[in-house]
Amino acid sequence: MHIFRAGLVAVLLGPIYAQTICPPTPIYQSCDLVFELNDAEMAAHPNPYVSVKMHAEVRSPKHTTFKLPAFWDGGRKLIIRFSPVDPGQWDFRLTSNLERFDGKLGQTEALPSDVPGFIRPANLRHWAYTEIKKPHLWMGDTLLGLATIERAKFEAIVTARAGQKFNHIRAQLFGETAADAKSAFSAWDKPNPEYFRELDQRIQYVNKKGITVDLMLGQSKNQLRQLFPTWQQRERFLLYVIGRYSGMNITWLGLDEFESYTDGRPLLKEIGDFLKINDPYKHPRSSFTQSTTSGLLADGWMDFLSYQTSNSQIGGVERQLYIKPFVNFGVGSEDASSAKSSDDFRKHLWNITMDGQYPTFSAMDPTITDSAGAKAMKAWYEFFDWTRHWELDPYFDLDGGKALALEGEEYIVYLAKPGLIEVIVEKHSYNVYWFNPITGESLKQKDFKGEKYVGEPPSKTQDWVLHLSRDGHKERLLSYKFESRPPFVQELETSIAKVPFQIVAPKDNEISSKKEYAFELKIKKDTRATRSMMYLWTAEVVADGQGSRVLATGAKGTFRIPPGIIKNYPAVLNVHVSAINANGKVYAADQVYRVMD
């Protein structure tokens, strides 16, 4: 066997079998191993995308094995894209239905770097990097047309967002329009290499700015099913996408608004399970949604829950029920020309943060990068980057605001409507600050010592953040403590005698999917704890397998049965109400309805 090495290159039976331009490459930077098909192979495989099979089993210096699929890149070219995660020598073996390459062995070499790695869930509901024990403070932006927007505008947006501390950008693999998707795949078996090479370069550009791309694999309203009607076609597509992008700094976001798909839940399980097994780097997986992905959690493929809502009752209740990171991709869409829109966005941002969610920004015009909302996001990041954010959880022992806390270390209280605030704390001395979420300025106050802080913000003309912090003690806590605490998931109180509310409407046992219905809950006994209840109504037809969907929030209002959850009539609709009181205690009640049409 003839073996050669030139930097980080393929080593095969002879140099004519692989043409790879790849200098010694730092870890977490992708390298392309390039293979050219000869005339006989092209004659046997006129469409290599469909019929050529090739992958490399790559073993790290620590003896961890990665299986990397090859992808077709136009003409005669096949590529295996590889990102080493450890410095040193890597060995690989090819498997292919092309006899010339099958069973060939090789080596590559990787260099150390200071890149923190990819991201991973950590500390139960938070994030960390894979390479170093460092927490990751997720703060996202939205650029759906990342693949297709004019290149100069794209680079200007990404550069601005990097300067504002954004570290995620949500994007569509197929761009924003049906025409974009047609440009990417003219048919299920005809990817456009030029489209995807451009997307490759753009994701790499984003990654070099320290930003992760949250990649949605399909536009809404059944687009992915229409492009790839059969599972075999979708499997080929997923291998192609894994081959091109798993070596980059990404997360997988499944479908855009999965609820708009026919059988969206089974489709996502199919996709999610395949990614879970075949993505060699195990990037975090979820999906985009119209409200919440919690109804998909039982399928076992998701690493984090995603949201698209500024309704804090949804995430506020669910935070007490699930041990996963929470990311809200729909905090609010800011209209940079409207001061009210910017104010509403900022308040939504801080409210969902107090519910334990990580935020993603969305601008109606993404080219306006210096808007008030973007500045509020930067101020948010700089504030939380100074905290032990990877250990914060919602906190309920207070009056007058919403809070996060690492009890005994720091307490962060948001006052959307400024007024008197009372916070019960562990007895210590605390530094006291009032943080202005508009300007990012922090006003130092007189230190406090005790078990109950009572105070008011500097003014009552805007929202404020109170920060009680043991600064000196935090500075001595040098280590990042991940998985340091036992998981806390509340046991739902479902006893009819102990649940403090009851469902009083709809009263009829039979309802219709075509009508709107009034709903109402009645408090059995008025107490301090029940005066600020949050309620989440969900509905599911178990037999039809579409998962639960949000029906409504609040104690009173109207609802319609969500479209797409019923496939067969008559149906048994299970309505589930989860509620959280002012003390953080969670309750649940159920009602069953028969849906005739």
N, C-alpha and C positions, 0 to 999 in steps of 0.2 A: 504493500500500500504506500502510495506517495503522499506524504504529509507536508503541508506548508503552512506558514503563518505570516500574516502581514497586518499587524495591529489586531483589530477585532474582526476576523474574517472567517468564512467557512473553510473547513479543511476536509477535502474529499479525495476521491481516487485520483483526481488530476485537476489542475487549475482551470481547464476548459469547462468544467461542469458547474462552476459557480463564479459569478462575477460580482464582487462585493466591494464597494468603496466605503470603508468604515475605519477610521483611525482608532487608536486605543480610546475606549469610550467610558466615561464615568458612569457609576451606577445610577439607575433611574433615568437614563437617557437612552432612547431607542436606537437600535442599529438594524439595518436591513440586510439580510442575507439573500442575495439575488440569484435566481436560477433561470437559464434560458433553454427553452425547448428546442430540439432540433427538428429537421424537416419531417422525419419519420414520426416523431411524437406529435407534431402538429397535425399530420395527416390522420393519425389515430384519434386525436382529440381536437377537432375543429373549434369547439367551444370549451376551453380549459376551465372556465368558471364552473361549468356543470360537471365535467367528467374526471378532471385530474384531482387525485387525492394525495396529499402530502402533509406530513407534520414532523416536527422535531421533538424528541424527548431530550430536554436539556437538564443536566445535573449541575447544581451549584457547588462551590467549594465546601459548603456545609452539608452536601449530599441530599439536598432537597431537589426533587424532580419537577420540572414544568413541562407540560405538553403544549406546544405552540403550533397552531394550524397555519399552513401556507395560504396565501390569497393570490388570486390572479390580478395582475396590474396592467393588463392590455398586451396585445400582440403575443409574443412568446414568453413573456416575463411572469415568473412566480416569485413571491417574496415571503420569507419568514421574518417577521418583525419581532425583535428580541430586546427586552430591557433587563439587563442584569441587576440584581438587587443586593449582591455581595461582591466585594472586590476579589480578584483572583482568577484562577483558571476554571472555565466552564467546559464540560464535555457534552457532546450531543450525538445523537443517532437519528438518522432519517428513516422514515417509513413512508412508502409511496407506491402507487400502482404504476409508476414509471420505473421500469426495471433498472434503468441507468442510475437512479438515485437510491433505490430501496436498499436499506441496510448500511449505507455509508456512514462513517464515523467522522467526527471532527472535534475541534477545540476552539474556544474563544477566550478572550481575556478581558477583564473589566478593571477599572481603576476606582480608587476611593473618591468620594466627593462629599460636600457638605449639604447636599440635598436632603431634606427631612424624610423623603419617601412619599408613598401614597397615603391616603387617609383610611382610617378604620374606626368602627364604633368602639368606644371605650368608656369605662366608668359608668356602665349601665345605660345611661341616656345621653352620653356626650361623645366627643370625638378626639382622636389622637392620630399621630403620624406613625407609619410603620417602621421607619428607620431609627428614630430616636424617641425616647420616652418624653415626648412633648405634646401638650394638648393642642387641639386644633379648634379655633374659634370660627365656626362656619358663618360667613356673611356673603350672601349671594347677590348676583345681578341677573337680569334676563336679557338675552339677545337671541331671539328665536331664529333670526336669519343670519346667524353667524357664518353659515356656509356660503351665503349668496350676496350679502350686503357688499357694496362697493369696497374694495380693499383698503383704500385710504381711510374711509369712515370706520371700517372695522378696527384698524390699527389705532386710530385716534381714541375710539371708545375703550378699547382694552387697556391702552396706556393710561388713560385717565382713571379708569377703575382700579388699576393696580396702585396708582398713587393715592387713591382714596381708601386703601386697605381691603378692598373686595378680594376674596379668595375663591369664589365660585362664580361661574356663569352658566346659566341654563340655556340650552340650545337644542334646536331640532336637527337631527341627522339629515332630514330631507328638506331643509329650508322651511319657508313659511307657506308656500302656495302649492297647488296641484302641479303647476308648471315646473316648480323646483323639483318636485318628486319625479316627474317625467324626465327631467334632465339627468337625475341621478340613476334611475332605472327605467329605461324605455320599455322593458318587459321584464318578467320575473328572472329570466336567465341572461339579462344584458345590462350589467352595471356599466356606468360610464367612468372609465379610469380617470379621465381628466377632472371630473367633478370631485372624485374622492381624493385625488392627489392634492387638489386645492384645499379640501377640508383637512387633510393630513397636516398641511403646512399651517393652517390656521389654528388647529388644536395645539400643535407644537409651539406656535407663537404665544398662545394663551398660557400654556404650561410654563414656558420660560419666564413669564411674568409672575410666576408663583401662584397661578390660578388654576383650579380644577374645573373641568367642563362636566356639567351634569347633562348627559346626552340622552335625549328622548329618541326612541327608535321608530316611532310612527306618529304621524299626525292624527288628529281626532277623526271620528265618524267613519270607522271601519277602513281607513286608508291602508293599513298594513295587511289586512285580509284581502283587500282588493288587489294589492300589488302581488301578494304571495298567497294564493287561495288554498294551497295544500300544505300540510305539515312538512313534507319533503322539501318544498320550495322555501318555507320559512327556516328550516334547519340549515339549508345551504346559505341563506342570507345571514343567519346568525353566526355561522362559522366565518363567513367573510368579514363581518363587523368585528368579531372577536380577534381575528387575525390582524386587522388593520389598527384597532384602537385599544386593545387590552394592554398593550405595552406603554400606553400614555396615561397621564394623570386624569382619570375620569371617574364618574359614577354612572351607573345605568339607571335610567328613569322610565324604562318600559314605554308606555303609551301616553299620548297626550289626551287627558280626560278619558280614562278607560271606561267610564260609565256611558260614553257615547257609542261604544262598540256593542254590536250584537255578541253576546257571550264573551264579554270583556274579561270577566274573572277567569274562566277556563283558558282563554288565550294567554293571559298574563302568567298563569301558573305554568303553562307550557314553555313560555319564553323564560320566565324566572328560573325554573328548574334547570333548563338547558344552560343558562348563564352560570348558575351556581356550580354545575358540574364541569363546564368547559372553559370558563374564564380562568386562566392559569394564575392570575394575580388577585382573584377574589375581590374585585372592586365592589363597593357597597351597592345594593340593589333596592329599588323601590319603583314607583310609577307616579306619573302626574295624575291629577284627580280633579273632579269638580268640587270636592269638599274634603274628604278624608279617605285614606287607604286602609283604615283600621279593619274594614270588612274583609280584607284580603289576608290579614295576618295569620290566620289559622292554616293557610296553605303552605307555610313553612319556608318560602323562598326569599322573603323580604328581610333586609337588614335595618331599615329605618322606616318610620311612618312619615308620609308627606301629606301636606295640606294645601288647599287653595281657598282660604277664607280669612276674613278679618273678624269673624264671629268667635270671640274668645270662649264662648260656652262649649264649643266643640272640643277644642284642644284642652281647655281647662279641666273638663271632666275626664277626657281620655288619658291625660297625663297621669292620673291616679290609677289607671287600669292596666297599663302596658309598660314593659321594660324594654324600650327601644329609644334611640334618638328620635326627636321630633323636628322636622324641617318644614317651615311654612313658605311655600313658593307663591302664595297669593296674599301677602300682607296687605297689599293695596296697590293700585296703579296710580302713580302720581302724574297729574297734569301740571307741568312746570309753570304754566301761565296762571295757575289758580292758587292763591295763598291758602284758601280753605282746603283744597285738595292736599297741599303739602302738610298742613296742620293735621288733617284727618289721617294721612299716612303715618306721620310721626307718632300719633297717639295709638294707632293700630300696632305699630312696630313695638312700642314699649309694653302695650297690653299683652300681646302674644308672647313677648319675652318673659313676662311675669308668669305666664302659663307654662314655661319651660320649653319653648320652641325656639329654634334657630331661624333667622329671617332671610328671605330673598327679596330683593328690590325689583320693582317693575316700573319703568317709565313709559308713558304714552309715546314719547319721542326719545328713543335711546341715544340720539346724537346730542341731546342737551345734557351734558355730563356734569354741569355745575349747579344743578337745581337744588332747591332747599331740601328736598327729600334725600338726595345723594349726600348732602352735607350732614343731615341728621344721621344717616347710616354711618358715616365716618366718625361722627361724635360717639355714636353707640359703640362702635368697635373699640375706639380708644379708651372709653370708659371700662368696658368689660375686659379688655386686655390687661387692665391693672388689677383685676380681681382673680380669685380662684374659681373662675367660671365653670371649670370642669367638675366642680363639686357642689354647685348650687342646685337647689330644688325649690319649688313653690313653698311658700311659708304662710301660715294662716293666723298666727297669734298676734293680730293687730286690728286696729280700727282706723279707717280713713283712707286706705289705699290697697294696692296689690303688691306682693313681695316675693323675692327670692332670698334664700339664706343658706349659708353654711353655718349652722348654729354654733355659737360660741366664738366665731371668727369674724363674720361680716353679714350685714343685713342690708338689702337693697329694696327700697320701697318706692313705687311709682304712684304719683298723685296726678291723675288726669284732671281732676277737679281739686285744686289746691284748697287746703283747709287744715284743721287740727288733725294731727296724726299721733296715734299711740301705738308703740311697739313693745311687746314683752321680749326681753332678751336674757341670755345667760349673764349672770352677774360678773362683769369685768369692766375695765376702763376702755372706752371706745373713742376713736377719732370721729368727728362728725363733719360731714360735708353735705352741702346742697348743690346738686349737679343740674346745670341748665341743658336740657336735651336739644335745645335749638342752637345754642352757640358752642356747646362743648366745654363751657367754662365751669370750674368747680370752685365753690365758695367755702372756705374753711370756717368752721364754727368752733365755739368753745367745746373742749372735750367733755365727755359724759361718762359717769360711772354709776352703775346701778342695775336694776332689773326691769325698769319700765321707762322708756324714753317717750316724752311728750313734747311736741313742738309744732311749729308752723313754718312754711316755706318763706323765702325772702319777699315774695309778692304773690298776689292772688290773680294775676292777669294772664297766667300761662300755666302749663303743666311743669312739674318739678320731680326730681329724683333725690330721695334721701339715702345717704350712704353712711352706715355705721360700721366702722372698720377698725380692727386691732392691727394697725399698720406694722408696728414693730414685731408683733408675734408672727404675722404673715411673712415678713422678710426672713424670719428664722426657719420657716417651713420651706426649705429649699427643694425638697423632692416633690415630684409630681406623683401623687398617690392615685393610681388607677386600680379599679376593682378593690378599693380599700374598705368599702362598706358593704354590708349585706344588702341584697336587693329588697326594696320596699315596694310591695304591691298590696293595695288594700284588699281586704276580704269584703266583698260586697255584702251589705246587709240587705237580705231579701225577705226577712220575716215580716209578714203583713202587720203584725202587732208592733214592730219596731220601726218600719218605714214611716216617716212622718208625713207622707202625702198619699193620695189615692187618685187614680184616673177616673174622672167623672164624665169625660166626653172624648171621642164619640160614644154615644150610648148604644147605638144599634150594633148588633153582632154581625150584620151583613152590610158591606159597603161596596162602592163601585170605584174602579180605577178612572172613571170618566168624570168624577165629581170632586168638588172641594169640600172639606169637612172642618168644622170647628173642633179644636181640641182644648182640653182644660184639665189642670191638676188642682186639687184642693188640699191645702195644708190642714192637717188634723189638729195640730196644736201650735199656736204662735209662740216662738221662743226667739231669743237673740240669734241662735244658730240658724234658724229657718228663715230669717228675714232677708237674707241675701243668698238664696239658693240659686244654683245654676243647673239647668235641665237640658239633657240631650235625648231626643227621641230618634230611635232608629227602627227600621223595618226590614224584614227579610222573609222571603218565601223559601224555606229550607229545601223543599223538594225540587225547586228549579235551579238551585246551585249558583245563583248570581251574587251571593254574599249580601251582607247588610248594607243599607244606605241610610244617610241622614234624612230623616223625615221632617224634623222641626227642632227648634230650640225654644226654651222659655216655658212658662207655666200656662200660657194661654195664647191662642192664635188660630190659624187655619193651615191645613196641609192638603196636598195631593199625593197620591201614591207615586213614588219616583218611577219614571219610565224605565223599562228594561229589566225590572226585577221579577216580573211575572211572565212566564212562557206558556203556561197552560191554565185554563179556567175550567171549573172554579178552582180557586187557590186559597190556601190557608196562610194568612198574613200574620206573622208574629211581630208585634210592636213591643219594643223594649225601651223603657225610660230609665236612664242613669242620671243621678243627681248628686251634687256635692254641696254640703252646707258651709256656713261661714267658718267652721272649725276644720274643714278639710275632710270630713267624714262622707263616704260615698254610699249611696243607697240605690236599689234597683227595684223596679216593678214591671210586670209584663201583662199584656192583654192580647188576646187572639181574636182575629176577625176573619170572616169568610168573604172573599171577593168573588163576585159572580161574573163580572165583565170589566 
